[in-house]
């Protein structure tokens, strides 16, 4: 594909296609979902910010689409879910998160993803960014990322930025209550290392020290290595 060839020429790391066999370790392409209505709504009712990213966990116009109920059954076995979006112009992969559930995404525009495995986070809660692999996702593709997959915001592949529909179990990525924060603090104090990564509900995060927005939120600064950027 022309875009992948161009990205590989511009960067000193390999960019795979989401259709390559390498992606099977991180997730799968979902061919049974009709993304048309989601793409139409996202294109007309969500915007790409001038800089940075915007993330909305739950967006009512998406959840009113009939196919939303089908995703709930086919991809989540009938469990309550939410559909939101992440739009932006992010170009660096210096932070990662994982959930204790899969995540369904609909690529409204093309973009890239930097992906890793949660088991590559070391016992001291460091993660070498060189372990991450980058995948190109064409516009219109619906895909699942497994619960063990490290990921975060997409990476823009054009100067216009990206749009991505994000579907997760209900409540994911929303703030913890004070009571929940107290429970997590008790877990940390008892030696539970993973508890140091829990930032929001069903959202464990590890960040590069240079990713200031995440650090300000309280993300653990464990990503080591270069603050890598996807060059166009």
N, C-alpha and C positions, 0 to 999 in steps of 0.2 A: 504494500500500500504506500502511496506517495507520501502521505503525511508521516508515517512511521519512518520511512527512509530519510526524510528531511530531519526529523527529530534525532535519529541516530547519528547523522552527520554533525549535528550541532552540539551533541553531548558526549561525554567520555564514559557513559554507562549505557548499557543496552536497554532499548525500549522494546518490549514485547507487545504482541497483540493479545487482547483478551480472548481471542479464539485460539491462541497457541496452547499446546499441552501444558506449559508451565503454569497456566492460570488454574489448573485443576487442583493444585495444592492450596489454593486460597478461596476458591468459590466455583461457581458454575454460571453459564449463560442460561437464562430461563426463556424458553421459546413459547410457552403456553399462555403468556400474558399479553393482552392487547394494550399497548402503551399509548395509542393514539390520543385518547381523551386527556390523559395526563400531560402529554406534550403540548397539546393545544392550550390547556389552561395555564401551564407553566410559562409558555411563550407569551401569553397575553396578560397574565395577572401577576407575574412576579418580575422583579427587576434585578439586574446585575449592578452592584454598587460600583462607584467610581474607583474605589480602592478597597483592598481587603475582601472579606467574605461576609455574607449574611446567612444565618441559619435559623430556620423556623421549624421546631419539632413537629407541630401539628397545624395543618392548613385546611380549613373547612371545605373549600372548593374541591380539593383532591378527595376528601373523604366522602363527598357526595356523589362521586363518580361510581356507577354500578360495578365496574371492574375492581374497585377497592374491596368489595365484599368477597369477590372471587380470590383475590390475593390473600385475604385473611384465611380462607379455607385451604387453598392449594399450597400456599407457602408457609403458613403458620398453624395449620391444623385446627383452625377455628378460634385461636387465642386472640384476645383484643389487641388491635394494632393502631398505629398512627401513621399518617402520611404527611411529611413536610418537605422542605427543600433546603438545599445549600447552593447558593449562587455566589460567584465571586471571580477574583483574578489572582488567586493564590498561585505562586510559582515554586514554592519551596516545600520539601518534605522533611521538616525538622520537628515534627511532633506526630505521635501515633496514639490511637485509642483502640480498645476492643470492648465487645459486649458479651454477655453470657447468653447470646442468642444470635441468629443470623440477621443480616441486613439485606433488604432488597433495594436496589437502585434502578432508576430509569434515567438514562443519559438523554436529557433534553437537547443538549449540544454535545459535541465531541469533547473529550478531556482525557487526561492521564491519571493514573492512580499509582501511588507508592505504597507497596504492600509488604508486610512481613509476617512473622509467626510469633504469637505471644510466648511460646516456649523458648524463644531466643532472648528474652529478657533475662539477664543474669541474676543470680541470687542477691547481688548487691543493688538490684534495680537499675542497672545500666543496660542500654541497648545500642549496639554498634550500627549506625545508620547505613554502613556499607552492606549490611545483610539484606536491606530492602531491595525489592525488584520493582520495576516500573512497567505498567501496562497501559496501552492505548485503547480507549473505548470509543467506538464510532457513535455518532448520533443515533438515537432510537433504540439502542440495545438495553434490554432488561437483564439484570444479573444479580446473583446472590453472592454475598461474602459470608464465609463461615464465621462462627463465633470465636474461633481461634485466630482469626486474621487481624493483624495490626493494620490500621488504615487511619485516615483522617480526611481532610478536605481534598477534593479533586485538585488537579494541577491544570491550569489553563494551557491550551494549545494554540490559541489565537489571542490577539491583543484585545478582542472584545470580551473575553472571559468565558465562563461556563455556567450552565444551569443543570442541576441534578435533583431529581425527586428521590427522597430518602424515606424508606418505609421500615418501621421497627415496632417492637412490642410497645404497647401503650406505656407512657411515662418515661421511656428511655430518653436520656439527655436532659431531663428536667431537674431542677434543684432539689437537693436533699433537704428534708425538714430538720429543725434543730434537734429533735429526738434522734433522727437517723445519723446526724453528724456526731452526736454524743456516742452512739453505738460504735461508729467507725473509729472514733478516738480511743475508745476502750480497747478495740481490737488492735489498733496500732500499739498502744501501750503494753499489750500482752505479747507483742512480738510478731503479729501478723504482718508480714512485709507487703503482701498484696494490698492490704487496706490503705497503704500509703498512696496507692495509685487511684483509688476511687474518688472521682471528682464530682460527678452527678449520678443520678439514678441509672444503674446498668451501664455505667460509663467509666472505664478505667483508662487513665491517660498517662503517658510518659512524653515529656517534652524536651527539646533541645533548650539549653539555657538562653539562647538568643531569641527564642519565640516568646517575646514579651507578653502578648495578649494572653497566652495560656499560663505563663508563669504568674501573671497578676491574678488569674482566677484561682491559683493554688495548685496547678499541675506540678507533678514531680519532675525535676530537671535531670532526667537520667539518660537522654539521648546523647551519645558521644560521637565525635567525628566532625567532619566538615558540615557546615550549614548549606546543604546542597540545593541548587536551584535548577529547575528544568528550563533550558535555554531554547528559544524558538529559532 
